[in-house]
Amino acid sequence: MQDKRIALVTGANQGIGLQIAKDLVSHGLTVLVGSRNLARGEAAAEEIGPDARALQLDVTDRASIADAAERIRSEFGQLDILIQNAAISNTNRKPGQSVEDYAKTTRASNVSLDEMRAVWETNVFGVLAVYQAMLPLLRKAPAARIVNVSSGAGSLTMNAAPDAPYRSIFGPVYPASKTALNALTLAMAIELEPEGIAVNAVSPGFTKTNLNGFAGTDSVEEGAREAVRVALLDAESPTGTFTHATLGTIPW
């Protein structure tokens, strides 16, 4: 058994994922920095310090996922915390195009199905694929936890309100992918509750990252806060929740 808990953060070579990895290391964990590009992951791990290790992991590539799971099994034997952070917001947004203008091109009536499929492949199917591959390792750890990094943009309840601030940009691509992620989170939580493995979703807020073209208003430190808090909760904490650092519980 490892002296330190082992955490895997997907999409951890930049942005919120990188900050989550830094924060978990500061709390005494060994963190696996998941990155599609191994060189970028290695650079991020070097920046974080000796308790961070790069792990090549493309959540859209089943062979990559299987190889990552096998490396964790062979080197550590278990996984204590899985933070599913890897996500994309689009594949064809034009340089300089605002979020609002991009949203106009991705309404339900005119969205490219290829665009929708590409984003959902990472944000939804990738999350499920990693979950399935890592679950045997999580089951070997006492009080394992899964944290799915979602978004308030995916809340059906919030976006149904006429005065919702981001209602105008709700659409089938990124926002609805996070709605689907929330559904997956609840399905995972229900499945694993009898085993004592907590599964929760968190919203980082509108954080300034590459995901939104750095149009966000919150820092990556603020964006990482809730994922880290929930990841470090004890075994008696709730499962199947959706929360934000300052807003508290978010409606599904």
N, C-alpha and C positions, 0 to 999 in steps of 0.2 A: 504494500500500500504506500502511496506517495505521502511524503510529509506535508506537501502543499497541495491545495486543491487545484485542479486543472480546469481552465476555462477556454473555450473556443469562441472567438468572435469572427463572424464572417464579414467580408468587406471591410477589413480592419487596417488597410494600408493608408487610409486617408479619412478625413472628415470625422463624423461622429464615431465611427467604428474605431478609428485610431485613438480618439480620446477615451472611449470606453476601455480599450486595452490598457492605456496608460493608467487610468484610475484603478482598474482591477489589480494591476501589478503593485500599485501603491498600497493596496490593501493586503498584500502578501500572497497573491495568487501567481501561479505560473500560467501565462496566457499564450495561446496559440493564435498567431496573427494570420487569419485566413485571407488570402489574396489570390485573385485570378493570375496575376503576374508575379511569379516567385521573386524576381529581382526587387520589385516594389515592396513586397512583403518583407524581404530581408532588410531593406533600407529602413522600413518602419520599425522592425524589431530591434535593429541596432539603435535607433533613436530612443526607443522605450527603455532598453536596458537588458541585462543578462537574464531576467526572468520572462522575457518575451521571445518566442520562437516562431519563425516564419513557417507557414503551412500553405503549400499550393492548393487552392481550392476554388474551382469554378462551379458555382451552384447549378449551372445549366449543363454540366458535363458529368454524366453518371460515372464514368471511369475516374475522373478527378475526385469525385466524392468518395468513391470506394477506396481509392488509394489513400485519401486523407484519413478515413476511418481506420484503415489497416495500420497506418503509421501511428495513430493515437493508441490503438490496441497494443501494438508491439512495444512502444516506448513507455506508455503510462498504465495500460491495463484498464483504464476507466476514464470517464469524463464527468466532471462534477457540474459544470455550468455550460450551457449552450446559448449563446446570444446570436440570434439570427438577424443580422443587421444589413447584409448585402441587399441592395435594391437599386433599380434605375427608374427614372421618371419618364424617359422617352428614348427614341432612337433617331428621330428625324426632325427634332426642333431646330429651326434655323438659327445661326449665330446672331445674337442680339435680339432675338424674338422674345417678347415678354411672355410670362406665364399665361396672362389673359388672352393674348393673341394666339398662342399655341392651343389653348383650350377651345377656341372657336373652330379650329381645324380638327378637333377630336370629339365633336358632339356625337351622340348616338346615331344621328342621321348621316354623318359624313366621315366617321372615323375609319382609318385604314385598319382592316382586320389584321394585316401583318404587323402593324405597329402595336395593336392591342396584344396580339399573341406574344410578341417579343418581350414586352414589359411584364406580362403575366408569367412568362417562362421563368424569369428571375424572381419576381416578387411573390409568386404563389407556388408554382410547381417546383421551383428551386428550394423553397422553404420546406415543402413536404418531402422532397427527395433527401435533403440533409437530415431532416427529422428521422426518417426511416433508417438511414444509414447509421446515425449516431445513437439511436435508442438503445441498442444492446450495450453500448459503453456507458450510457447514462444509468442503465439499470444496475450496473455493477458498483455504482457510487452511492454512499449513504446520503439521503436527502438531496438528490440532484434537482436541478432547476433548468427550465427553458424560458428564455425571454425573447419574444418576437417584437422587433422594432416596427411599429405600425405608424399611423398618422391620424390626427383628428380629421384630416381630409376624407378619411374613409368612413366616418361615423354617419350612418343613415339617419339616426335621430337628429343629430345636429344639422345636417344638410337639408332635412325636410322642413326645418323652420324657415319661414319667409325672410327673416332678418339675419340668417346665418352669414357670417362674414365671407366665407369661401364658397357659398352655394353656387355662385355664377360659374365657377370653374370645375364643379363636380362633373365627372364624365367617366367613360368606360375604360380609360387607360390607367393612369396612376391612381386616382382616387378610388376607383372601384376595385383595383388590385388590392388596395389596403382594406377595403370592405371584405374581400374574399379572405385576406390574411387573418382578419379578426374572426371570421367563421372557422378557419382552420385552427386558430388558437383555442377557441372554445371546444372544438372537436377533440383536440389533443388533451386539453385539461380534463374533459369528461372521461376520456380513455385512461388517463394515467392517475386520476385521483385515487383509485383504490391502491395504487402502488406507492403513494406518497411523493410522487414527482410533480412539482408545481409547474404550471405553464401559464404565463401571463403575457399580455400585450402592453406595450408602453408607447406613448407619443412623445417624441423629442421636442415638439413644437416647430415653429417656422425658423429653422436653424440655417445660418449662412454656410452653405456647403456647395460643392460642385453639382449636387443633385438638382438644385434649383437655380443654377447659374449664379450662386452667391447673392441671391436677392433676399435671403432670409434676414430676420431682424435679431435673432438670438445667437449667442456664441456657441461654439462646439462644446465648451465646458457646460453650458446650460443644457444643451441638447442631450449630452451623455448622462446627466445627473440621474434621471429616473430609471434608466436601464441598469445603472450600477446599483442604485438603491434596491431595486427589486431583485437583482441577481444575488445580493448579499443577505436577503432576508432569511430568517431561520426556518426550520422545518415545519413550524406551526403556523406559518403565514398563509394567507388565502391563495387559492388558485383560481384561474378563470377570470381574472380582472383585467381592466383596461384603464390605465392611469397616466397622469401627466404630473410633472414635478410640482407645479404651482396650482393647477386646476383641480387636482385630485382625480376622482373617478370620472371617466368620460363615458357617455352612453354609447352603446354599440351602434 
